[in-house]
Amino acid sequence: MTASALSEPTPMASRPGFRVVDIVRYGVIGVLALGLTYVIWGLYLAGEPLFAVVVMALLIGIVIVFGAKRFYTARFVFPGIAAVLIFIVLPVLYTTYVGFTNYGARNLLTFDRVTELFLAQKAIDKTTERPFALVADGSNYRLFLAEGAAGLLSEPFVLDGTPVNVPMAPVSEVPQALAMKDVIKLRTALGEVTATLPDGSEISASGLRTFAKVSSVYERQTDGSLLNRADGTMLVRDETVGFFRNAAGETVAPGWRVNVGLANFQRVLFSEGIRQPMLQIFVWTVTFALLSVFFGFALGILLASVLQWPHLKGKAIYRILLILPYAVPAFISILVFRGLFNQNFGEINLILRSLFGIQPQWFTDATLARTMLIIVNVWLGYPYMMLLSMGYLQAIPQDHYKAAALEGSGALRNFFSITLPQILPPFVPLLISSFAFNFNNVVLILLLTRGAPDIAGTIVPAGQTDILGSFTFRVSFQDAGQSFGIAGAISTLIFLLVGLLAYANFYALRRAAEARGRG
């Protein structure tokens, strides 16, 4: 090798441990980092520091895991871990946090924003109110105020939304003014114009057609309270409830978010107007989930057993027809059933009335409404169970049935002695997941009954057919008394409850597996 060859620099892409793929990887990471940095800055400017921190943590994780070779193995699990943290852990933590606050319809804002709203309230002195007109002067404008036979006219000024103070001088002629439709387009910018009259007083826009002396109703004090300039009363800041209180001690809306400790949890657990319907709804939720799983599983395995009968003709047609409910989107089927069960014009009641002379009140009677929910849910869920059962049934050795036939065993005994014991173990995890799904099947409740009929004597929206999920949704987003804090407390309790149920299920499965192993 010559000395000149030794002195030539080695290309970066050919250096040991540094390949073209590394250049591409670092480039992609750099572009992604720039994009996420832009998102972080946008979230911060939008007043969402929590989400900005989350995106920043994601950015740091991506740069470290995918930028350093020592974390090569972590690259395969990082997307899953990040997804769990962002879409599961973070919502649970945030919901729990909301449960410790008074966040609701009357307490949506921060204290600073509430104070700004009060300070933005203006009082108009009607004695100084006078009509105005806007006059075009090239690219600028002039303000004309009617006074006597003529009025006052300002010097030309720029109307671009920036605050401007214009002196007014008397004129003897009324100028040609802009049409009202053109003035309306400039009403926002006109709000920043202050006119100084010849006597030194100042007036500003008080409406679409008038200028007047406008002053703030409230004045901020050093302790955060607000002084009403008109009557001298005070609005006192009360951080325990997140409201200003007036002289009579009454809260004045809007309020702001504050930490209320365990107050929401105490209301849920000890307030009769919430505890009683919540316990009733919890019992119905468990019952609804259990009955839906039981009847769906029973109907699915029954139909699968019938379709497995070797002497049945037209199996393909029957399978297609029975699987159709699974192919149709659930929300469409639910809305169709809502029409079928209509108490006055539904086809189901028309048939029952013509055959038996009865007209069930499906949506106003609690028992019938719950029965309707289970019927519709079983209809939606049985095809899944049937498909699985058809696969499991084919895995059962036929020798078992032949041996049972030699002993004179019938179809019913074969089912409970051979079929069910062999397909039930692989079905158990699916039944547990089906129970968990139906435990939170909010879509069915909201689309079919909307929780009706209502439970009497409650202080929160609650219905006879509500499950815990729909109950929480109604407390959060329906009616005027929206209370996200109460909903957060209920959601936290539901999370703990479902966690305990899941742990109990897994514990029972583990004990059953250990028992089978010992057997």
C-alpha positions as semicolon CSV with decimal commas, in nm:
position;residue;x (nm);y (nm);z (nm)
1;M;0,000;0,000;0,000
2;T;0,143;0,339;-0,101
3;A;0,183;0,638;0,127
4;S;-0,071;0,835;-0,078
5;A;-0,329;0,560;-0,029
6;L;-0,270;0,571;0,345
7;S;-0,316;0,945;0,355
8;E;-0,651;0,942;0,170
9;P;-0,955;0,973;0,401
10;T;-1,183;0,672;0,427
11;P;-1,536;0,742;0,303
12;M;-1,785;0,766;0,591
13;A;-2,012;0,495;0,449
14;S;-1,718;0,248;0,435
15;R;-1,581;0,307;0,784
16;P;-1,606;0,008;1,019
17;G;-1,936;0,007;1,213
18;F;-2,086;0,290;1,009
19;R;-2,305;0,192;0,714
20;V;-2,542;0,358;0,473
21;V;-2,833;0,216;0,672
22;D;-2,709;0,412;0,974
23;I;-2,714;0,733;0,775
24;V;-3,074;0,662;0,668
25;R;-3,175;0,570;1,023
26;Y;-3,028;0,887;1,174
27;G;-3,188;1,093;0,899
28;V;-3,532;0,945;0,966
29;I;-3,487;0,999;1,341
30;G;-3,383;1,360;1,277
31;V;-3,685;1,433;1,057
32;L;-3,917;1,266;1,308
33;A;-3,759;1,461;1,593
34;L;-3,813;1,790;1,409
35;G;-4,176;1,701;1,341
36;L;-4,245;1,603;1,701
37;T;-4,067;1,916;1,827
38;Y;-4,305;2,123;1,616
39;V;-4,600;1,931;1,764
40;I;-4,467;1,986;2,118
41;W;-4,434;2,360;2,062
42;G;-4,783;2,376;1,914
43;L;-4,933;2,191;2,211
44;Y;-4,754;2,422;2,453
45;L;-4,882;2,733;2,275
46;A;-5,232;2,583;2,272
47;G;-5,225;2,559;2,652
48;E;-5,190;2,179;2,670
49;P;-4,870;2,129;2,873
50;L;-4,963;1,773;2,978
51;F;-4,986;1,649;2,619
52;A;-4,671;1,842;2,532
53;V;-4,483;1,656;2,807
54;V;-4,620;1,321;2,682
55;V;-4,506;1,389;2,325
56;M;-4,168;1,508;2,455
57;A;-4,125;1,185;2,653
58;L;-4,213;0,988;2,339
59;L;-3,957;1,188;2,139
60;I;-3,683;1,126;2,396
61;G;-3,765;0,755;2,400
62;I;-3,749;0,730;2,019
63;V;-3,415;0,914;2,001
64;I;-3,256;0,702;2,276
65;V;-3,392;0,361;2,175
66;F;-3,350;0,395;1,799
67;G;-3,042;0,616;1,809
68;A;-2,813;0,410;2,036
69;K;-2,702;0,062;1,930
70;R;-2,689;-0,062;2,289
71;F;-3,069;-0,048;2,299
72;Y;-3,110;-0,255;1,983
73;T;-3,324;-0,526;2,147
74;A;-3,549;-0,264;2,308
75;R;-3,657;-0,144;1,963
76;F;-3,884;-0,446;1,923
77;V;-4,082;-0,384;2,244
78;F;-4,069;-0,004;2,253
79;P;-4,373;0,055;2,025
80;G;-4,586;-0,179;2,237
81;I;-4,471;-0,028;2,566
82;A;-4,524;0,325;2,433
83;A;-4,874;0,235;2,312
84;V;-4,967;0,085;2,651
85;L;-4,836;0,390;2,837
86;I;-5,004;0,645;2,608
87;F;-5,337;0,476;2,537
88;I;-5,395;0,281;2,861
89;V;-5,187;0,402;3,153
90;L;-5,212;0,776;3,077
91;P;-5,594;0,779;3,033
92;V;-5,638;0,579;3,353
93;L;-5,411;0,815;3,548
94;Y;-5,576;1,124;3,401
95;T;-5,926;0,989;3,473
96;T;-5,823;0,916;3,831
97;Y;-5,680;1,268;3,862
98;V;-6,009;1,417;3,735
99;G;-6,190;1,217;4,006
100;F;-6,009;1,426;4,267
101;T;-6,121;1,759;4,115
102;N;-6,447;1,952;4,078
103;Y;-6,413;1,947;3,698
104;G;-6,762;1,983;3,547
105;A;-7,003;2,197;3,346
106;R;-6,967;2,489;3,590
107;N;-6,593;2,442;3,651
108;L;-6,439;2,403;3,307
109;L;-6,187;2,687;3,312
110;T;-5,874;2,787;3,502
111;F;-5,878;3,061;3,764
112;D;-5,694;3,304;3,534
113;R;-5,941;3,247;3,253
114;V;-6,240;3,295;3,487
115;T;-6,087;3,619;3,614
116;E;-6,040;3,739;3,256
117;L;-6,407;3,673;3,182
118;F;-6,519;3,880;3,480
119;L;-6,276;4,162;3,397
120;A;-6,399;4,159;3,036
121;Q;-6,752;4,250;3,147
122;K;-6,823;4,610;3,046
123;A;-7,071;4,870;3,168
124;I;-7,209;5,118;2,913
125;D;-7,298;5,474;3,017
126;K;-7,622;5,527;2,825
127;T;-7,603;5,907;2,874
128;T;-7,294;5,925;2,656
129;E;-7,419;5,692;2,384
130;R;-7,434;5,836;2,032
131;P;-7,461;5,688;1,680
132;F;-7,155;5,663;1,460
133;A;-7,067;5,610;1,095
134;L;-6,753;5,489;0,925
135;V;-6,612;5,688;0,633
136;A;-6,368;5,548;0,378
137;D;-6,061;5,764;0,311
138;G;-5,845;5,580;0,058
139;S;-5,699;5,278;0,235
140;N;-5,776;5,439;0,572
141;Y;-6,095;5,522;0,756
142;R;-6,252;5,814;0,945
143;L;-6,495;5,796;1,233
144;F;-6,801;6,023;1,227
145;L;-7,014;6,090;1,536
146;A;-7,346;6,267;1,493
147;E;-7,379;6,578;1,709
148;G;-7,636;6,849;1,651
149;A;-7,684;6,953;1,290
150;A;-7,353;6,798;1,179
151;G;-7,115;6,612;1,403
152;L;-6,754;6,519;1,483
153;L;-6,507;6,371;1,235
154;S;-6,172;6,207;1,310
155;E;-5,845;6,221;1,125
156;P;-5,772;5,923;0,891
157;F;-5,652;5,613;1,076
158;V;-5,564;5,254;0,995
159;L;-5,828;5,000;1,094
160;D;-5,627;4,677;1,127
161;G;-5,725;4,554;1,474
162;T;-5,451;4,732;1,668
163;P;-5,556;4,972;1,948
164;V;-5,582;5,330;1,821
165;N;-5,692;5,658;1,984
166;V;-5,836;5,912;1,739
167;P;-5,917;6,276;1,827
168;M;-6,252;6,409;1,705
169;A;-6,308;6,757;1,558
170;P;-6,634;6,937;1,466
171;V;-6,741;6,943;1,102
172;S;-7,032;7,121;0,936
173;E;-7,114;6,859;0,675
174;V;-7,218;6,497;0,704
175;P;-6,976;6,279;0,501
176;Q;-7,069;5,981;0,285
177;A;-7,064;5,680;0,516
178;L;-7,008;5,311;0,447
179;A;-7,304;5,075;0,431
180;M;-7,387;4,884;0,747
181;K;-7,289;4,551;0,588
182;D;-6,935;4,687;0,537
183;V;-6,923;4,819;0,895
184;I;-7,026;4,478;1,029
185;K;-6,723;4,319;0,858
186;L;-6,499;4,559;1,053
187;R;-6,675;4,532;1,391
188;T;-6,387;4,341;1,554
189;A;-6,131;4,604;1,455
190;L;-6,371;4,883;1,560
191;G;-6,366;4,742;1,912
192;E;-6,003;4,860;1,938
193;V;-6,083;5,221;1,844
194;T;-6,111;5,488;2,114
195;A;-6,246;5,832;2,019
196;T;-6,133;6,141;2,216
197;L;-6,402;6,411;2,218
198;P;-6,323;6,785;2,221
199;D;-6,397;6,799;2,596
200;G;-6,129;6,532;2,661
201;S;-6,365;6,244;2,738
202;E;-6,314;5,912;2,564
203;I;-6,573;5,680;2,417
204;S;-6,549;5,348;2,234
205;A;-6,772;5,107;2,043
206;S;-7,070;4,997;2,252
207;G;-7,265;4,826;1,974
208;L;-7,296;4,790;1,598
209;R;-7,436;5,142;1,565
210;T;-7,321;5,338;1,870
211;F;-7,017;5,465;2,058
212;A;-7,036;5,539;2,432
213;K;-6,831;5,558;2,749
214;V;-6,746;5,196;2,834
215;S;-6,584;5,090;3,159
216;S;-6,499;4,759;3,323
217;V;-6,754;4,629;3,573
218;Y;-6,493;4,463;3,795
219;E;-6,149;4,562;3,917
220;R;-5,895;4,302;4,031
221;Q;-5,767;4,332;4,388
222;T;-5,428;4,220;4,519
223;D;-5,574;3,915;4,697
224;G;-5,745;3,791;4,378
225;S;-6,093;3,915;4,468
226;L;-6,293;4,139;4,235
227;L;-6,442;4,480;4,318
228;N;-6,766;4,581;4,148
229;R;-6,712;4,945;4,055
230;A;-7,083;5,019;4,026
231;D;-7,205;4,914;4,372
232;G;-6,879;4,860;4,562
233;T;-6,951;4,491;4,639
234;M;-6,678;4,227;4,633
235;L;-6,652;3,886;4,471
236;V;-6,431;3,685;4,706
237;R;-6,219;3,400;4,577
238;D;-6,300;3,062;4,739
239;E;-6,046;2,794;4,647
240;T;-6,231;2,521;4,840
241;V;-6,514;2,514;4,585
242;G;-6,355;2,688;4,285
243;F;-6,596;2,982;4,270
244;F;-6,618;3,349;4,353
245;R;-6,868;3,426;4,631
246;N;-7,076;3,741;4,644
247;A;-7,172;3,943;4,951
248;A;-7,453;3,697;5,030
249;G;-7,211;3,404;5,028
250;E;-7,355;3,257;4,707
251;T;-7,129;3,111;4,439
252;V;-7,110;3,301;4,111
253;A;-7,056;3,104;3,788
254;P;-6,841;3,031;3,603
255;G;-6,600;2,853;3,833
256;W;-6,255;2,703;3,795
257;R;-6,097;2,363;3,855
258;V;-5,964;2,289;4,204
259;N;-5,861;1,977;4,392
260;V;-6,141;1,854;4,616
261;G;-5,966;1,548;4,759
262;L;-6,192;1,250;4,824
263;A;-6,515;1,452;4,805
264;N;-6,626;1,290;4,477
265;F;-6,553;0,940;4,604
266;Q;-6,741;1,013;4,925
267;R;-7,043;1,131;4,724
268;V;-7,035;0,817;4,511
269;L;-7,002;0,582;4,809
270;F;-7,213;0,758;5,071
271;S;-7,460;0,988;4,895
272;E;-7,791;0,802;4,874
273;G;-7,882;0,974;4,546
274;I;-7,572;0,827;4,379
275;R;-7,490;0,513;4,581
276;Q;-7,833;0,354;4,555
277;P;-7,864;0,377;4,173
278;M;-7,498;0,286;4,129
279;L;-7,538;-0,036;4,332
280;Q;-7,852;-0,119;4,136
281;I;-7,672;-0,049;3,809
282;F;-7,372;-0,259;3,918
283;V;-7,594;-0,561;3,991
284;W;-7,767;-0,522;3,655
285;T;-7,431;-0,482;3,477
286;V;-7,300;-0,811;3,614
287;T;-7,632;-0,983;3,543
288;F;-7,644;-0,844;3,189
289;A;-7,288;-0,957;3,114
290;L;-7,339;-1,306;3,261
291;L;-7,673;-1,368;3,086
292;S;-7,539;-1,237;2,754
293;V;-7,238;-1,469;2,772
294;F;-7,444;-1,770;2,889
295;F;-7,722;-1,745;2,631
296;G;-7,483;-1,646;2,352
297;F;-7,261;-1,944;2,428
298;A;-7,558;-2,181;2,466
299;L;-7,721;-2,071;2,141
300;G;-7,390;-2,074;1,954
301;I;-7,295;-2,426;2,059
302;L;-7,651;-2,550;1,998
303;L;-7,657;-2,421;1,641
304;A;-7,303;-2,547;1,580
305;S;-7,405;-2,895;1,699
306;V;-7,706;-2,891;1,466
307;L;-7,490;-2,784;1,172
308;Q;-7,246;-3,067;1,248
309;W;-7,524;-3,327;1,216
310;P;-7,420;-3,548;0,923
311;H;-7,776;-3,600;0,796
312;L;-7,859;-3,228;0,773
313;K;-7,907;-3,108;0,415
314;G;-7,830;-2,755;0,295
315;K;-7,562;-2,689;0,559
316;A;-7,391;-2,422;0,350
317;I;-7,711;-2,216;0,321
318;Y;-7,784;-2,245;0,693
319;R;-7,429;-2,142;0,782
320;I;-7,449;-1,832;0,564
321;L;-7,785;-1,730;0,708
322;L;-7,675;-1,785;1,068
323;I;-7,350;-1,592;1,020
324;L;-7,522;-1,289;0,863
325;P;-7,581;-1,110;1,199
326;Y;-7,203;-1,120;1,249
327;A;-7,141;-0,966;0,905
328;V;-7,376;-0,669;0,954
329;P;-7,224;-0,379;1,156
330;A;-7,354;-0,391;1,513
331;F;-7,480;-0,032;1,522
332;I;-7,699;-0,095;1,216
333;S;-7,850;-0,408;1,372
334;I;-7,915;-0,222;1,698
335;L;-8,097;0,062;1,520
336;V;-8,303;-0,191;1,322
337;F;-8,403;-0,366;1,644
338;R;-8,493;-0,029;1,797
339;G;-8,746;0,010;1,519
340;L;-8,869;-0,349;1,545
341;F;-8,933;-0,312;1,919
342;N;-9,111;0,022;1,881
343;Q;-9,406;0,010;2,117
344;N;-9,657;0,168;1,879
345;F;-9,542;0,095;1,526
346;G;-9,281;-0,182;1,559
347;E;-9,332;-0,508;1,371
348;I;-9,283;-0,717;1,684
349;N;-9,571;-0,552;1,869
350;L;-9,787;-0,562;1,556
351;I;-9,742;-0,939;1,538
352;L;-9,798;-0,990;1,912
353;R;-10,109;-0,771;1,905
354;S;-10,260;-0,953;1,608
355;L;-10,185;-1,302;1,745
356;F;-10,225;-1,267;2,122
357;G;-10,380;-0,925;2,173
358;I;-10,085;-0,794;2,376
359;Q;-9,865;-0,490;2,324
360;P;-9,556;-0,504;2,553
361;Q;-9,412;-0,173;2,667
362;W;-9,053;-0,256;2,571
363;F;-8,904;0,086;2,648
364;T;-9,106;0,195;2,952
365;D;-9,119;-0,126;3,156
366;A;-8,785;-0,196;3,327
367;T;-8,809;-0,577;3,310
368;L;-8,914;-0,580;2,945
369;A;-8,645;-0,324;2,853
370;R;-8,378;-0,542;3,012
371;T;-8,517;-0,851;2,841
372;M;-8,504;-0,669;2,508
373;L;-8,139;-0,576;2,568
374;I;-8,043;-0,938;2,635
375;I;-8,233;-1,060;2,328
376;V;-8,059;-0,812;2,100
377;N;-7,717;-0,874;2,256
378;V;-7,752;-1,252;2,219
379;W;-7,852;-1,201;1,856
380;L;-7,536;-0,996;1,801
381;G;-7,307;-1,235;1,989
382;Y;-7,416;-1,589;1,905
383;P;-7,250;-1,607;1,553
384;Y;-6,905;-1,562;1,709
385;M;-6,970;-1,841;1,957
386;M;-7,113;-2,060;1,681
387;L;-6,809;-2,019;1,458
388;L;-6,572;-2,110;1,740
389;S;-6,787;-2,405;1,844
390;M;-6,786;-2,542;1,490
391;G;-6,409;-2,546;1,495
392;Y;-6,382;-2,702;1,840
393;L;-6,643;-2,969;1,761
394;Q;-6,443;-3,090;1,463
395;A;-6,144;-3,145;1,691
396;I;-6,327;-3,396;1,912
397;P;-6,231;-3,757;1,818
398;Q;-6,528;-3,945;1,676
399;D;-6,413;-4,260;1,855
400;H;-6,553;-4,117;2,178
401;Y;-6,901;-4,097;2,031
402;K;-6,874;-4,447;1,884
403;A;-6,774;-4,590;2,220
404;A;-7,062;-4,406;2,387
405;A;-7,306;-4,542;2,126
406;L;-7,199;-4,897;2,210
407;E;-7,295;-4,827;2,572
408;G;-7,635;-4,694;2,466
409;S;-7,563;-4,329;2,545
410;G;-7,806;-4,074;2,401
411;A;-7,740;-3,737;2,235
412;L;-7,805;-3,536;2,552
413;R;-7,571;-3,747;2,763
414;N;-7,305;-3,736;2,488
415;F;-7,322;-3,357;2,490
416;F;-7,272;-3,319;2,866
417;S;-7,028;-3,610;2,906
418;I;-6,815;-3,579;2,591
419;T;-6,876;-3,261;2,394
420;L;-6,899;-2,996;2,665
421;P;-6,605;-3,116;2,881
422;Q;-6,374;-3,115;2,578
423;I;-6,466;-2,778;2,426
424;L;-6,516;-2,585;2,750
425;P;-6,145;-2,552;2,856
426;P;-6,039;-2,370;2,534
427;F;-6,359;-2,167;2,551
428;V;-6,299;-2,031;2,902
429;P;-6,059;-1,747;2,804
430;L;-6,299;-1,643;2,528
431;L;-6,594;-1,648;2,766
432;I;-6,400;-1,429;3,009
433;S;-6,314;-1,180;2,734
434;S;-6,678;-1,184;2,620
435;F;-6,786;-1,110;2,978
436;A;-6,543;-0,817;2,996
437;F;-6,672;-0,682;2,662
438;N;-7,037;-0,702;2,767
439;F;-6,952;-0,551;3,106
440;N;-6,863;-0,233;2,913
441;N;-7,098;-0,267;2,613
442;V;-7,190;0,102;2,615
443;V;-7,281;0,120;2,244
444;L;-7,573;-0,123;2,279
445;I;-7,723;0,067;2,574
446;L;-7,689;0,414;2,425
447;L;-7,824;0,316;2,083
448;L;-8,110;0,092;2,196
449;T;-8,255;0,226;2,524
450;R;-8,032;0,523;2,620
451;G;-8,056;0,390;2,975
452;A;-8,436;0,434;2,996
453;P;-8,658;0,401;3,188
454;D;-8,507;0,636;3,444
455;I;-8,456;0,548;3,810
456;A;-8,664;0,779;4,031
457;G;-8,511;0,979;4,315
458;T;-8,155;1,015;4,186
459;I;-7,944;1,330;4,180
460;V;-7,753;1,217;3,871
461;P;-7,884;1,078;3,538
462;A;-7,940;0,703;3,591
463;G;-8,166;0,451;3,419
464;Q;-8,298;0,101;3,479
465;T;-8,110;-0,035;3,176
466;D;-7,791;0,161;3,233
467;I;-7,471;-0,034;3,283
468;L;-7,176;0,121;3,464
469;G;-7,019;0,245;3,141
470;S;-7,332;0,415;3,008
471;F;-7,409;0,551;3,355
472;T;-7,067;0,715;3,366
473;F;-7,115;0,852;3,014
474;R;-7,450;1,009;3,106
475;V;-7,307;1,165;3,421
476;S;-7,018;1,308;3,216
477;F;-7,178;1,434;2,898
478;Q;-7,557;1,444;2,925
479;D;-7,794;1,694;3,085
480;A;-7,703;2,030;3,237
481;G;-7,537;1,887;3,548
482;Q;-7,232;1,745;3,377
483;S;-6,979;1,644;3,641
484;F;-6,652;1,510;3,506
485;G;-6,517;1,482;3,862
486;I;-6,799;1,246;3,967
487;A;-6,757;1,054;3,642
488;G;-6,383;1,027;3,703
489;A;-6,444;0,888;4,052
490;I;-6,696;0,635;3,917
491;S;-6,458;0,536;3,637
492;T;-6,177;0,483;3,885
493;L;-6,398;0,258;4,098
494;I;-6,506;0,067;3,786
495;F;-6,140;0,022;3,687
496;L;-6,057;-0,119;4,030
497;L;-6,366;-0,341;4,022
498;V;-6,291;-0,480;3,676
499;G;-5,930;-0,532;3,779
500;L;-6,041;-0,738;4,080
501;L;-6,279;-0,942;3,862
502;A;-6,004;-1,006;3,607
503;Y;-5,763;-1,111;3,881
504;A;-6,025;-1,346;4,027
505;N;-6,085;-1,499;3,683
506;F;-5,715;-1,553;3,617
507;Y;-5,669;-1,693;3,966
508;A;-5,954;-1,939;3,910
509;L;-5,809;-2,041;3,573
510;R;-5,467;-2,096;3,725
511;R;-5,609;-2,309;4,006
512;A;-5,812;-2,509;3,755
513;A;-5,502;-2,565;3,539
514;E;-5,305;-2,675;3,844
515;A;-5,585;-2,914;3,940
516;R;-5,585;-3,066;3,591
517;G;-5,207;-3,097;3,608
518;R;-5,223;-3,285;3,935
519;G;-5,503;-3,501;3,800
